[in-house]
Amino acid sequence: MTEIVLGVGASHSTLMNTHWEETTHKDEAERFRDGLRAARDELAAARPDTVVLVGSNHFRGFWLDLIPSFTIGVGECVASGESGTPEGPQPVDVELARHIADELVGGGRFDVAFSARLQIDHGQSHAIQYLLDGLDVEIVPLVVNVFAPPLPTLARCEALGHAIREAVTAFPAGRRVAVVASGGLSHRLPWPDWRSPDGDDEEFMVRAWLDGRNNWRDYDARRRQIVRAAESAITPEFDEEFLDLVEKGETHRLTAQTTEELEKAAGNGAQELRTWLVMAAALGHAPGRRLAYEAIPDWLTGMAVAVIDPAPRGEQGKA
């Protein structure tokens, strides 16, 4: 029997790696890092064999020449290694990954893209670095498009989480599976709508996103300069409301918002909360526990960590 044993949601920021010494909000940063350690300990205690790793793409694994809404890695998986995150091949549970793809696509549940040679960036490798370090697990990587509009709706992301739950629990070989979501909470990145760039920096960004497949590192220095020059735009009130939904098992209420409403409330970076929705739905929207929340302007982001324990057996399968 295959069961989902734990869910984790965690913010990411490569500035943890590249600018730790320059971080002025050290107490907040330490508390967030402690939250990551606590989540890692809970993952270790849950003893998963496999982690379904739900993350975003920052145009180092996908480019504007092809942007699927959802992509499952079903073969090789290579991490880009930018900004001190893990680099190189990652261990994939190919058998479970292909089962999920078969159940979703072949079973008529959900039309997702798949990749037998997937490249991921810090949208997932940040979680590998801080949450899976030292754990003997394989991953099933799932990349959600959160930055290149049109984006999949929030409701569609929740529906995918339910479909993944059904697919995973139907896996006959038997696994203990955790689901980890990486991204959010509120923040604004200096990234344009690729369809209407305004000014030199935005035009540079779009060109990097279009042409970077074979030489993305050539664009990285200026990209980092643009990000570091951005002003922080964190919305703690929104973040507290969202974490309250996590704790109550009511993250599905976020699906009432449109993409535009979410950006207005919490910035374009909050579109990464789609990953949390997928994870929470895969956990049956069981109530969660907050392990950390800190608004860290140096990292431009509302940084949170939460865990969701599976619903009691009698509640399995309920939305």
C-alpha positions as semicolon CSV with decimal commas, in nm:
position;residue;x (nm);y (nm);z (nm)
1;M;0,000;0,000;0,000
2;T;0,126;0,345;-0,086
3;E;0,047;0,626;0,156
4;I;0,114;0,996;0,180
5;V;0,282;1,047;0,516
6;L;0,358;1,421;0,536
7;G;0,330;1,750;0,354
8;V;0,571;2,043;0,385
9;G;0,548;2,395;0,248
10;A;0,854;2,621;0,259
11;S;0,960;2,950;0,109
12;H;1,286;2,970;-0,083
13;S;1,543;3,241;-0,143
14;T;1,886;3,197;-0,297
15;L;1,991;3,507;-0,101
16;M;2,021;3,269;0,196
17;N;2,320;3,124;0,014
18;T;2,470;3,425;-0,158
19;H;2,409;3,707;0,093
20;W;2,382;3,547;0,437
21;E;2,655;3,766;0,589
22;E;2,496;4,079;0,445
23;T;2,155;3,993;0,589
24;T;2,064;4,262;0,842
25;H;1,762;4,080;0,987
26;K;1,977;3,804;1,134
27;D;1,741;3,703;1,416
28;E;1,453;3,659;1,170
29;A;1,678;3,474;0,928
30;E;1,797;3,236;1,200
31;R;1,440;3,165;1,310
32;F;1,341;3,083;0,954
33;R;1,642;2,857;0,911
34;D;1,547;2,686;1,238
35;G;1,202;2,627;1,088
36;L;1,360;2,456;0,789
37;R;1,561;2,233;1,022
38;A;1,247;2,143;1,217
39;A;1,066;2,054;0,894
40;R;1,362;1,845;0,783
41;D;1,349;1,660;1,116
42;E;0,977;1,593;1,071
43;L;1,043;1,458;0,724
44;A;1,311;1,229;0,862
45;A;1,070;1,106;1,132
46;A;0,803;1,034;0,868
47;R;1,050;0,802;0,688
48;P;0,940;0,868;0,328
49;D;1,080;0,660;0,048
50;T;0,991;0,925;-0,208
51;V;0,921;1,298;-0,208
52;V;0,690;1,450;-0,465
53;L;0,869;1,784;-0,498
54;V;0,645;2,063;-0,625
55;G;0,828;2,378;-0,729
56;S;0,843;2,666;-0,969
57;N;1,072;2,758;-1,257
58;H;1,284;3,074;-1,268
59;F;1,382;3,045;-1,635
60;R;1,682;2,823;-1,575
61;G;1,504;2,498;-1,652
62;F;1,227;2,624;-1,880
63;W;1,236;2,907;-2,130
64;L;0,981;3,095;-2,335
65;D;1,034;2,862;-2,629
66;L;0,820;2,611;-2,436
67;I;0,631;2,669;-2,110
68;P;0,394;2,392;-1,999
69;S;0,161;2,466;-1,709
70;F;0,266;2,147;-1,527
71;T;0,559;1,913;-1,596
72;I;0,647;1,586;-1,422
73;G;1,001;1,453;-1,436
74;V;0,983;1,084;-1,531
75;G;1,349;1,009;-1,600
76;E;1,670;1,205;-1,557
77;C;1,659;1,518;-1,342
78;V;1,943;1,768;-1,329
79;A;1,963;2,069;-1,096
80;S;2,105;2,389;-1,241
81;G;2,315;2,470;-0,935
82;E;2,272;2,846;-0,944
83;S;2,353;3,058;-0,637
84;G;2,500;2,780;-0,430
85;T;2,208;2,539;-0,464
86;P;2,267;2,171;-0,547
87;E;2,396;2,099;-0,895
88;G;2,385;1,792;-1,111
89;P;2,179;1,470;-1,131
90;Q;1,912;1,411;-0,869
91;P;1,769;1,069;-0,774
92;V;1,425;1,017;-0,930
93;D;1,172;0,751;-0,835
94;V;1,114;0,670;-1,200
95;E;0,866;0,391;-1,133
96;L;0,636;0,611;-0,923
97;A;0,684;0,914;-1,149
98;R;0,578;0,721;-1,458
99;H;0,286;0,570;-1,269
100;I;0,165;0,919;-1,176
101;A;0,201;1,037;-1,536
102;D;0,015;0,731;-1,661
103;E;-0,265;0,778;-1,410
104;L;-0,301;1,150;-1,480
105;V;-0,269;1,148;-1,858
106;G;-0,352;0,793;-1,959
107;G;-0,630;0,773;-1,705
108;G;-0,789;1,089;-1,838
109;R;-0,757;1,274;-1,508
110;F;-0,520;1,554;-1,604
111;D;-0,318;1,657;-1,909
112;V;0,031;1,729;-1,779
113;A;0,358;1,748;-1,968
114;F;0,637;1,506;-1,885
115;S;1,011;1,513;-1,926
116;A;1,257;1,226;-1,937
117;R;1,542;1,479;-1,901
118;L;1,419;1,755;-1,671
119;Q;1,627;2,052;-1,562
120;I;1,520;2,215;-1,236
121;D;1,642;2,530;-1,064
122;H;1,629;2,667;-0,711
123;G;1,250;2,653;-0,721
124;Q;1,304;2,290;-0,624
125;S;1,674;2,248;-0,548
126;H;1,649;2,495;-0,257
127;A;1,418;2,242;-0,091
128;I;1,658;1,959;-0,177
129;Q;1,936;2,155;-0,010
130;Y;1,757;2,247;0,312
131;L;1,479;1,990;0,358
132;L;1,609;1,669;0,205
133;D;1,974;1,695;0,307
134;G;2,091;1,365;0,449
135;L;1,764;1,184;0,378
136;D;1,776;0,863;0,176
137;V;1,492;0,953;-0,060
138;E;1,418;0,975;-0,428
139;I;1,207;1,251;-0,578
140;V;0,926;1,294;-0,825
141;P;0,979;1,651;-0,949
142;L;0,674;1,853;-1,052
143;V;0,730;2,199;-1,203
144;V;0,445;2,450;-1,200
145;N;0,450;2,756;-1,427
146;V;0,407;3,054;-1,197
147;F;0,592;3,331;-1,380
148;A;0,510;3,319;-1,753
149;P;0,147;3,418;-1,812
150;P;-0,101;3,285;-1,884
151;L;-0,069;3,089;-1,559
152;P;-0,274;2,784;-1,463
153;T;-0,559;2,895;-1,240
154;L;-0,538;2,842;-0,867
155;A;-0,839;2,612;-0,891
156;R;-0,662;2,405;-1,154
157;C;-0,360;2,369;-0,927
158;E;-0,578;2,246;-0,644
159;A;-0,745;1,997;-0,878
160;L;-0,403;1,867;-0,977
161;G;-0,319;1,808;-0,612
162;H;-0,631;1,596;-0,569
163;A;-0,547;1,401;-0,885
164;I;-0,192;1,339;-0,765
165;R;-0,330;1,212;-0,434
166;E;-0,547;0,960;-0,617
167;A;-0,259;0,852;-0,840
168;V;-0,007;0,813;-0,559
169;T;-0,237;0,614;-0,330
170;A;-0,322;0,382;-0,622
171;F;0,045;0,291;-0,676
172;P;0,058;-0,088;-0,626
173;A;0,426;-0,131;-0,540
174;G;0,402;0,043;-0,204
175;R;0,576;0,362;-0,099
176;R;0,582;0,606;0,189
177;V;0,545;0,941;0,011
178;A;0,591;1,297;0,132
179;V;0,484;1,600;-0,069
180;V;0,700;1,913;-0,047
181;A;0,601;2,252;-0,190
182;S;0,864;2,520;-0,244
183;G;0,784;2,888;-0,295
184;G;0,611;3,202;-0,172
185;L;0,486;3,374;0,034
186;S;0,432;3,741;-0,050
187;H;0,703;3,909;-0,255
188;R;0,753;4,103;-0,572
189;L;1,027;4,025;-0,820
190;P;1,148;4,283;-1,074
191;W;1,021;4,063;-1,353
192;P;0,805;4,186;-1,638
193;D;0,507;4,038;-1,810
194;W;0,703;3,884;-2,095
195;R;0,439;4,001;-2,341
196;S;0,495;4,372;-2,273
197;P;0,845;4,453;-2,139
198;D;0,907;4,818;-2,051
199;G;1,263;4,952;-2,050
200;D;1,611;4,806;-2,088
201;D;1,606;4,582;-1,781
202;E;1,271;4,425;-1,867
203;E;1,371;4,373;-2,229
204;F;1,694;4,209;-2,108
205;M;1,497;3,976;-1,882
206;V;1,263;3,867;-2,160
207;R;1,555;3,809;-2,396
208;A;1,723;3,593;-2,129
209;W;1,403;3,393;-2,084
210;L;1,370;3,340;-2,457
211;D;1,731;3,267;-2,552
212;G;1,877;3,116;-2,234
213;R;1,828;2,745;-2,295
214;N;2,190;2,682;-2,397
215;N;2,363;2,974;-2,223
216;W;2,152;3,080;-1,924
217;R;2,461;3,142;-1,712
218;D;2,565;3,422;-1,948
219;Y;2,266;3,622;-1,830
220;D;2,299;3,549;-1,459
221;A;2,524;3,834;-1,343
222;R;2,293;4,106;-1,470
223;R;1,988;3,913;-1,356
224;R;2,128;3,908;-1,004
225;Q;2,203;4,280;-1,020
226;I;1,845;4,354;-1,119
227;V;1,707;4,137;-0,839
228;R;1,940;4,284;-0,576
229;A;1,838;4,636;-0,677
230;A;1,469;4,562;-0,624
231;E;1,284;4,710;-0,329
232;S;1,124;4,473;-0,083
233;A;0,745;4,442;-0,113
234;I;0,630;4,197;0,155
235;T;0,269;4,185;0,276
236;P;0,271;4,025;0,625
237;E;-0,107;4,063;0,661
238;F;-0,164;3,848;0,355
239;D;0,094;3,595;0,470
240;E;-0,070;3,564;0,813
241;E;-0,410;3,509;0,652
242;F;-0,269;3,243;0,422
243;L;-0,092;3,060;0,704
244;D;-0,415;3,071;0,900
245;L;-0,580;2,889;0,609
246;V;-0,301;2,631;0,617
247;E;-0,353;2,574;0,987
248;K;-0,729;2,536;0,945
249;G;-0,700;2,308;0,641
250;E;-0,874;2,568;0,427
251;T;-0,613;2,658;0,167
252;H;-0,873;2,571;-0,099
253;R;-1,029;2,909;-0,022
254;L;-0,737;3,071;-0,209
255;T;-0,884;2,935;-0,532
256;A;-1,150;3,206;-0,521
257;Q;-0,882;3,458;-0,624
258;T;-0,778;3,528;-0,979
259;T;-0,415;3,554;-1,084
260;E;-0,453;3,931;-1,100
261;E;-0,612;3,953;-0,756
262;L;-0,336;3,744;-0,601
263;E;-0,065;3,963;-0,752
264;K;-0,239;4,279;-0,633
265;A;-0,268;4,140;-0,280
266;A;0,079;3,988;-0,239
267;G;0,300;4,052;-0,543
268;N;0,394;3,848;-0,847
269;G;0,610;3,620;-0,635
270;A;0,302;3,503;-0,446
271;Q;0,199;3,316;-0,760
272;E;0,432;3,046;-0,622
273;L;0,158;2,963;-0,372
274;R;0,023;2,739;-0,646
275;T;0,281;2,488;-0,525
276;W;0,136;2,500;-0,172
277;L;-0,212;2,445;-0,314
278;V;-0,098;2,134;-0,501
279;M;0,066;2,002;-0,184
280;A;-0,225;2,083;0,048
281;A;-0,476;1,919;-0,186
282;A;-0,255;1,610;-0,210
283;L;-0,273;1,596;0,172
284;G;-0,652;1,611;0,162
285;H;-0,647;1,965;0,305
286;A;-0,568;1,830;0,650
287;P;-0,494;2,103;0,909
288;G;-0,132;2,212;0,917
289;R;0,115;2,354;1,167
290;R;0,325;2,663;1,121
291;L;0,691;2,616;1,207
292;A;0,817;2,961;1,111
293;Y;0,718;3,289;0,955
294;E;0,943;3,589;0,911
295;A;0,920;3,891;0,685
296;I;1,280;3,933;0,567
297;P;1,326;4,241;0,347
298;D;1,688;4,145;0,269
299;W;1,550;3,837;0,093
300;L;1,255;4,029;-0,058
301;T;1,015;3,763;0,070
302;G;0,774;3,657;0,341
303;M;0,952;3,338;0,451
304;A;0,738;3,058;0,594
305;V;0,761;2,690;0,683
306;A;0,463;2,470;0,763
307;V;0,389;2,099;0,784
308;I;0,067;1,913;0,716
309;D;0,002;1,575;0,872
310;P;-0,218;1,336;0,676
311;A;-0,589;1,333;0,748
312;P;-0,714;1,050;0,972
313;R;-0,779;0,731;0,779
314;G;-1,154;0,789;0,784
315;E;-1,104;1,123;0,614
316;Q;-0,879;0,996;0,334
317;G;-0,992;1,111;-0,008
318;K;-1,209;1,399;0,110
319;A;-1,143;1,743;-0,032
